[in-house]
Amino acid sequence: MNQREFADIVLNDARAYAAGMGYQFGPGADTFVESQLLQAGRETENAPPAEQQRKLDEARRAARILINSMIAQIDQIAGYRAMNPGKIGEETRDAALSSGICPLWPFC
């Protein structure tokens, strides 16, 4: 599996997971997640198929942890919910990554 395939599989899963919870990534957060997943795909594209699948599963779990943490941060940021209805963006991403979830490959 090449880096683009890896990133697309996890990113589509992450977007669907967020949408199922009533949210979508803002453009900055979406770009960040995609970028991190492309890097992860580069790191794993020459690995044996079983290792690629293990890393793919790990990235999917990590994306869901990140999304849950981003959603949890919404009400911790003054005015965020009102200004960004239905969005999880850069502010919630930054707050999530600073909340103690790291290290969380491939996001931090």
C-alpha angles and dihedrals in degrees: 000000000000126000094261093052091048092049094045094051094051096037093051090048091049093049091049092047092051091045090052087059092048099260141104131195118261113233096263094049091045091052091048094050092046092048093050091048093050088053090049089049090052090051093052106033094097095044122107114273094254091054091047090054091048091051091045090054091046091052092049091052091046092050090054091049090050092048093049090050092047090052090049089055095055095089092040091066112074111245095355097122093050094046096042109032112189093001134116108194147157095304093052090043092053092046091048093050089050094048098084101269092117137134088057113149125246096014102049 
